[in-house]
Amino acid sequence: MGTTVSNLKFWEDIPSLFDRKEEGNTDSVYLSYNVFLGLTILGGYFALDHLYLRSPVTFLAKFIVNILCFGVWYWYDVLQAVWNSDVVKLYGLSVPALGPKGIGAGVLAKEKPSKMHWNFLIYSLCLLGGGMFGLDSFIVGDNRSGLIRLLCLISIIGAPIAMAWWAYNLFWFFTDTEYTINSNSDFFGRTAGSFTSRLLSFIPSFLVPIIESVLGPITASINTVNSTVKLATTAAEQIPKAVTVVKGLIDAGSKIGGITPLSSLATVEALQTTSNVERAKQAGGYVMELGSAALTSASLGGSDASDSLNALPYTLLGTVVLISVAGFVVTYYRAKKNVTTEYDDSPPEPGVLRKPHQEKPKRAT
């Protein structure tokens, strides 16, 4: 029945020529169910609802059947649109006595229509009602062709040219609607890209599979070569990065080889000193900050400050040793002196005061 262009798949898929995929325009994918319902009830006898669904073949068939059979197809579509709306939105309209044909399948599924959902209906009415005047060319933006057709019609001599031009457009409109849409893809909202759009505008859709089957292998070979070149280019771009990484590893290895135990110890001590200073600043306030500053200046001020900090433990140890030795010497000295001079060095009894000049006891002979 030629209802392919009315389906959602046709408007979502991007026309491919020689396996070339390009981003298309989707401004005219979805239609309005309310508009469709109104056209079905008010203009369904003249099959305007099928023109809105972008199905010229069933439009022509429905128009003829309604004229000859007292509008039987009109009532059939009205019952579908009113009582079976959910099925129509998903699967499209069916045909009397032929069953489901998927006319407009999926294009009515959204509540909000696309921006250009009126364009096909407007073009169809201009072609059918004013095509002899070139109105269809004016509506799609081809003003030069429309002016030529209008001048040919006005002049008596060129009228056959205008009529033949109109018949030519009608022929492709009913027999190959896809070719008509691709020829004016910008107007219908199904742009396939500059290259494909221009090429499809001169090639009828039934010739496209033949051309693709002949030139398909050549295009596949070209795509393979392009992929190889792209892969090689990517690999070449990665080489400088790999060289940089290797150089960094070499530099790091040389630095690691130059580390000695003394340098490691100095690094650890510097880090510990810095961390201590930071903790002192955070915990001690202004006083601790001054102490931290003094500690920092002592640790970083040169060899004298470093030596004074290093001598502190030895000074303390020397003081303890000196006191111990001095005490031992004094005790030993007093013990020897008591023995030789017979001084009474014993502590006094409690409550008895020692005389200041007590006579020394005489040693028995």
C-alpha positions in Angstrom: 0.0 0.0 0.0 3.0 2.3 0.0 2.7 3.4 3.7 6.4 3.2 4.6 6.9 7.0 4.7 4.1 7.4 7.2 5.8 5.2 9.8 7.9 6.4 12.7 10.8 4.2 11.5 11.1 6.1 8.3 11.4 9.5 10.0 13.8 8.3 12.7 16.1 6.5 10.4 18.7 8.5 8.6 18.9 7.9 4.8 22.1 6.1 4.0 23.9 6.2 0.7 27.0 4.2 0.1 26.9 3.2 3.8 27.4 6.9 4.8 25.6 7.7 8.1 24.9 11.3 8.9 22.9 13.1 11.6 19.4 14.0 10.4 16.8 16.6 11.3 13.9 15.3 13.5 11.8 18.4 13.5 8.9 16.7 11.8 8.9 13.2 13.3 5.8 13.3 15.6 2.3 14.4 14.7 -0.6 15.6 16.8 -3.3 13.1 17.6 -5.8 15.8 18.3 -5.2 17.3 14.8 -5.5 13.8 13.3 -8.8 13.2 15.1 -10.2 16.5 14.0 -9.2 15.9 10.4 -10.6 12.4 10.6 -14.0 13.6 11.7 -14.2 16.9 9.7 -12.2 16.1 6.6 -12.0 12.3 6.6 -14.5 12.0 3.8 -11.9 13.6 1.5 -9.1 11.6 3.2 -7.3 14.6 4.7 -6.4 12.6 7.7 -4.3 10.3 5.5 -2.5 13.2 4.0 -1.7 14.4 7.5 -0.3 11.0 8.2 1.9 11.4 5.1 0.4 8.5 3.2 -0.5 9.7 -0.3 -1.3 6.2 -1.7 -4.0 5.5 1.0 -5.2 9.1 0.6 -6.0 8.4 -3.0 -7.5 5.0 -2.3 -9.7 6.3 0.6 -10.9 9.3 -1.5 -12.0 7.0 -4.4 -13.7 4.4 -2.0 -15.6 7.1 -0.1 -16.9 8.6 -3.4 -18.0 5.2 -4.8 -19.1 3.4 -1.6 -20.9 6.2 0.3 -18.1 7.0 2.8 -17.6 3.5 4.1 -13.9 4.1 4.8 -14.7 7.4 6.4 -16.8 5.7 9.1 -14.2 3.0 9.5 -11.5 5.5 10.3 -13.7 7.5 12.6 -14.5 4.4 14.7 -10.7 3.6 14.9 -9.7 7.1 15.9 -12.4 7.5 18.6 -12.7 4.0 20.1 -9.3 2.5 19.5 -7.0 5.5 20.0 -4.3 3.6 21.9 -3.8 1.0 19.2 -3.8 3.7 16.5 -1.1 5.6 18.3 1.2 2.6 18.5 0.3 0.5 15.4 -1.3 3.0 13.1 -4.5 2.8 11.0 -5.8 -0.3 9.3 -7.5 -0.7 6.0 -11.1 -2.0 5.5 -11.1 -5.7 4.5 -7.3 -5.8 4.4 -6.6 -5.5 8.1 -3.6 -3.8 9.8 -1.3 -1.8 7.4 0.5 0.4 9.9 -0.5 3.7 8.4 1.2 6.3 10.6 2.5 3.7 13.1 4.2 5.4 16.0 4.1 9.0 14.8 1.1 9.8 17.0 2.6 8.3 20.2 3.7 11.7 21.7 1.4 14.2 23.2 3.4 17.2 21.9 3.9 17.2 18.2 7.1 18.3 16.4 7.5 21.8 15.0 7.0 20.9 11.4 4.1 18.4 11.7 1.9 20.5 9.3 4.4 20.7 6.5 3.5 17.5 4.6 -0.2 18.3 4.6 0.4 21.9 3.5 2.7 20.7 0.6 0.1 18.1 -0.4 -2.7 20.6 -0.6 -0.5 23.0 -2.5 0.5 20.3 -5.0 -3.0 19.0 -5.5 -4.8 22.3 -5.6 -2.3 24.7 -7.0 0.4 22.6 -8.6 -0.5 23.9 -12.1 0.5 27.4 -10.9 3.8 26.1 -9.3 2.5 26.7 -5.8 4.2 23.5 -4.6 7.6 24.9 -5.7 7.0 28.2 -3.9 6.0 26.5 -0.7 9.2 24.5 -0.5 11.4 27.6 -1.2 12.2 26.9 -4.8 11.0 30.3 -6.0 12.9 30.1 -9.4 11.1 26.9 -10.5 7.8 28.2 -9.2 8.2 31.5 -11.2 9.1 29.6 -14.4 6.0 27.3 -14.0 3.7 30.3 -13.3 5.0 32.2 -16.4 4.7 29.1 -18.5 1.1 28.7 -17.4 0.2 32.3 -18.0 1.6 32.3 -21.5 -0.5 30.2 -23.8 2.6 28.6 -25.5 4.2 27.5 -22.3 1.1 26.1 -20.6 1.8 22.4 -21.7 5.2 22.7 -20.0 3.6 23.9 -16.7 1.0 21.1 -16.9 3.7 18.4 -17.7 5.8 19.7 -14.8 2.8 19.4 -12.5 2.0 15.9 -13.7 5.6 14.9 -13.2 5.5 16.0 -9.5 2.2 14.3 -9.0 3.6 11.1 -10.4 6.5 11.0 -8.0 4.3 12.2 -5.1 2.1 9.1 -5.4 4.5 6.5 -6.7 7.7 7.3 -4.8 6.9 9.6 -1.9 10.3 9.0 -0.4 11.9 10.6 -3.4 9.7 13.7 -3.0 10.5 14.0 0.6 14.3 13.6 0.0 14.2 16.2 -2.8 12.8 18.7 -0.3 14.2 17.3 2.9 14.8 20.7 4.5 11.1 21.6 4.2 9.8 18.3 5.4 12.2 18.2 8.4 14.1 15.1 7.4 17.5 16.5 6.5 20.1 13.7 5.9 23.1 16.0 5.6 24.4 18.1 2.7 26.0 15.4 0.6 23.3 12.7 1.0 20.5 15.2 0.7 21.7 16.7 -2.6 22.4 13.3 -4.0 19.1 11.8 -3.0 17.3 14.8 -4.5 18.4 13.6 -8.0 18.1 9.9 -7.4 14.7 8.2 -7.0 14.5 5.9 -4.0 14.1 2.7 -6.0 17.4 3.3 -7.7 19.3 3.8 -4.4 19.6 0.1 -3.5 20.9 -0.7 -7.0 23.6 2.0 -6.8 24.5 0.8 -3.3 24.9 -2.8 -4.4 27.2 -1.7 -7.2 29.3 0.8 -5.3 29.0 -0.7 -1.9 32.3 -2.8 -2.0 34.2 0.3 -3.2 32.9 2.4 -0.4 33.7 -0.4 2.1 37.3 -0.5 0.9 37.6 3.3 1.2 36.2 3.1 4.7 38.7 0.4 5.7 41.6 2.5 4.4 40.3 5.6 6.3 40.1 3.5 9.5 43.6 2.3 9.0 44.9 5.8 8.4 43.1 7.0 11.5 44.5 4.2 13.6 48.0 4.9 12.4 47.6 8.6 13.1 46.4 7.9 16.6 49.4 5.6 17.2 51.7 8.3 16.0 50.2 10.8 18.3 50.8 8.5 21.3 54.6 8.1 20.5 55.6 11.4 22.0 53.6 10.7 25.2 55.4 7.3 25.5 58.8 9.0 25.1 57.9 11.5 27.8 56.9 8.7 30.2 60.1 6.8 29.6 62.2 9.9 30.1 60.4 10.6 33.3 61.2 7.0 34.5 64.8 7.4 33.6 65.1 10.7 35.5 63.3 9.2 38.5 65.7 6.2 38.5 68.7 8.5 38.4 67.4 10.5 41.3 66.7 7.3 43.3 70.3 6.1 42.6 71.7 9.3 44.1 69.9 8.8 47.5 72.3 8.0 50.4 71.5 7.1 54.0 72.7 10.4 55.2 70.6 12.4 52.7 67.6 10.3 53.7 68.2 10.9 57.4 68.6 14.7 56.8 65.3 14.7 54.7 63.4 12.8 57.5 64.8 15.2 60.2 63.7 18.2 58.1 60.2 16.8 57.6 59.9 16.1 61.3 61.1 19.6 62.3 58.6 21.1 59.9 55.7 19.0 61.2 56.6 19.9 64.8 56.6 23.6 63.9 53.2 23.3 62.3 51.7 21.5 65.3 53.2 24.0 67.7 51.6 26.9 65.8 48.2 25.2 65.8 48.2 24.1 69.5 50.2 26.8 71.4 49.0 30.2 70.2 51.2 33.2 70.1 53.7 31.9 72.7 54.1 28.6 71.0 54.4 30.4 67.7 57.3 32.3 69.1 58.8 29.1 70.4 58.2 27.5 67.0 59.8 30.4 65.3 62.8 30.0 67.6 62.9 26.3 66.9 62.7 26.9 63.2 65.5 29.5 63.3 67.6 27.2 65.5 67.1 24.3 63.1 67.6 26.4 60.0 70.0 29.0 61.3 73.4 27.3 60.5 76.0 25.1 62.2 76.1 27.0 65.6 72.4 26.5 66.3 72.6 22.9 65.1 75.6 22.2 67.4 73.8 23.8 70.4 70.8 21.6 70.0 73.0 18.5 69.5 75.1 19.4 72.7 72.1 19.6 75.0 71.8 15.9 75.8 75.5 15.6 76.4 75.4 18.7 78.8 72.7 17.1 80.9 74.4 13.8 81.0 77.7 15.5 82.0 76.0 17.4 84.8 74.5 14.2 86.2 77.8 12.5 86.1 79.6 15.4 87.7 77.1 15.6 90.6 77.4 11.9 91.1 81.2 11.8 91.1 81.4 14.9 93.3 79.1 13.3 95.9 81.0 10.1 95.9 84.3 12.0 96.3 83.0 14.2 99.2 81.5 11.2 101.0 84.8 9.2 100.7 86.8 12.2 101.8 84.7 12.8 104.9 84.8 9.1 105.8 88.6 9.1 105.7 88.9 12.3 107.6 86.7 11.0 110.5 88.9 7.9 110.8 92.2 9.8 110.9 91.1 12.8 113.1 88.6 11.0 115.3 85.9 13.6 114.8 82.5 12.7 116.1 80.5 12.9 112.9 77.5 11.0 114.2 74.2 12.7 114.2 73.0 14.2 117.5 70.3 12.6 119.5 66.9 14.0 119.3 66.4 17.0 121.6 70.1 17.3 122.5 72.0 20.2 121.2 75.6 19.6 120.3 78.2 21.8 121.9 79.9 24.1 119.5 83.4 23.2 120.8 83.1 19.6 122.0 86.4 18.1 123.0 87.6 15.3 121.0 87.8 12.0 122.8 91.3 10.8 123.2 92.4 7.6 121.6 93.3 4.8 124.0 96.9 3.8 123.8 
